[in-house]
Amino acid sequence: MGAQRTVKLGVIGLGGRGRGLLTLLLGMENVEVLAICDAFEERLEKGLSVVAENERPPATGYSDYRELLARSDIQGVVIATTWVTHAEIGIAAMRAGKYAGIEVGGAAALEECWEMVRTSEQTGMPCMLLENCCYGRNELAVMNMVKKGLLGEIVHAECGYEHDLREEVAMGDVNKHNRFHNYLHRNGDVYPIHGLGPVSKTLEINRGNRLVTLTSMSSKARGIKQWATDKFGENDPKAKLDWTQGDVVTTMIRCAGGETISIIHDTSLPRPYSRAGRVQGTKGLWMEINHSIHIDGRTPAHKWDSFDNYLEEYEHPIWKMYQELGVRGGHGGMDYLVLQAFTESIMNGTQTPIDVYDTAVWMAITVLSEESVSLGSMPVAIPDFTKGKWINREPAPVSRYALDAVHDQLF
């Protein structure tokens, strides 16, 4: 397929996250949003208002995503619905001949991950998990450092999602937030991908390496119940809910290359936000928590150095370009970059930087984590969704937004 001037999209799911992505898309010159969809009428009306406020051509509103997917003039869809419908709608989108851009969330069953892979392979349509943290400034700089050998051979990485979401979860029955029902009934790492996505790209997962086994352990669940008790009193119905999701879930993964990855999920206790990043190799390590780095022979022995002292030298060219153009959008600018990566792939008719194999294995960690927790932290095998292709895959498309290599020549 040849390059096209304008990408024609649909947006499915218009909660807070969906409307935020819609606003960013409407601000992109190379994007036209032809249709939007939500099952809740009030959210659909809010979405239509967002389109009008951005002074863009009117978009058609739908309450049934199947009607949106039936349109032949839509090339791709951004899916920001509840976690348990991401795979279902993404599969339907690929079958309808659309690029599928799926918002972040874990899977509920391995079969839906396999079905995404089978559908993408059969239809030739990409399925990209819109993991914005893969385009974080620090994460891309660290990846650039690793590609240039600064940290030596990578041995271990840590990552996670540490975010005080007590109010958001406890009030989820009111604000229609999908975490509410998930936390009531599930116990595992229900949101591993913000940390695992960047680490996987740094460790070349699915392209020369793969995730092999995991084991997960969950703490007791106390934080949300305590928050509701303090907020509403011990006799309030919210204070009497029994949550299944443990407050802190720790998952350990072993890779085919021998690396280990530790993932933490910590969203039900008071704490500052962190993605708990750490990448450690034979020549040094980077730590997010204190924004620091230690390089053998370059920093003083047994001392930390500020990561800022290395950013200028190892800044990823994406972020050099981005800062010159002007950082925009939510989450420190990452949302805009991941949407640009998705839309550029559609425009050029190429595979997405995060492909269906990445999408499937990252989403699968949730259901595998639940399985390990339920089995008393027994090790669980992680499927090879590439079916052996990871050993010697064809090169990923060359692009400014590539995550498997740094293409300095394109900037």
Sequence and secondary structure as in RCSB ss.txt:
>XXXX:A:sequence
MGAQRTVKLGVIGLGGRGRGLLTLLLGMENVEVLAICDAFEERLEKGLSVVAENERPPATGYSDYRELLARSDIQ
GVVIATTWVTHAEIGIAAMRAGKYAGIEVGGAAALEECWEMVRTSEQTGMPCMLLENCCYGRNELAVMNMVKKGL
LGEIVHAECGYEHDLREEVAMGDVNKHNRFHNYLHRNGDVYPIHGLGPVSKTLEINRGNRLVTLTSMSSKARGIK
QWATDKFGENDPKAKLDWTQGDVVTTMIRCAGGETISIIHDTSLPRPYSRAGRVQGTKGLWMEINHSIHIDGRTP
AHKWDSFDNYLEEYEHPIWKMYQELGVRGGHGGMDYLVLQAFTESIMNGTQTPIDVYDTAVWMAITVLSEESVSL
GSMPVAIPDFTKGKWINREPAPVSRYALDAVHDQLF
>XXXX:A:secstr
    S EEEEEE  SHHHHHHHHHHHT TTEEEEEEE SSHHHHHHHHHHHHHTT    EEESSHHHHHT TT  
EEEE S HHHHHHHHHHHHHTT EEEE S   S HHHHHHHHHHHHHH   EEE  GGGG HHHHHHHHHHHTTT
T SEEEEEEEEE   HHHHHTHHHHT THHHHHHH  S S  HHHHHHHHHHTTBTTTB EEEEEEEE    HHH
HHHHHHH TTSGGGG    S SEEEEEEEETTS EEEEEEE SSS   B   EEEETTEEEETTTTEEEETTTS 
TT  EETHHHHHHH  HHHHHHHHH   SSGGGHHHHHHHHHHHHHHHT   SS HHHHHHHHHHHHHHHHHHHT
TS  EE   TTTTGGGG       TT SSS  GGG 
